[in-house]
């Protein structure tokens, strides 16, 4: 990639719209060319440090708020029946484990291998 081709792609590179071979070629060109690298950094500063940009309109803000609310609504939420179901399953598991431990502790005292027929 030569400097003229690189300069044409700097804006796309900054905003992440380049893909594939073009991005790879520009990534290889920038560290090797101080002039293009300086131009890229100037473009980056200009894009990120603009103070005289008007604030977004109320319509834009409303659209952004609506999009954020929609995205949050789509997030996974527990249904009304799932919470009690999960708690019930966990409680039943604990209850069964305690019952099994109690049965082993209170049962007849046998050697562990005697129950399996081993000695």
Secondary structure, 3 states (H helix, E strand, C coil): CCHHHHHHHHHHHHCCCCCHHHHHHHHHHHHHCHHHHHHHHHHHHHHHCCCCCCCCCHHHHHHHHHHHHHHHHHCCCCCHHHHHHHHHHHHHHHHHHHHHHHHHHHCCCCCCCHHHCCC
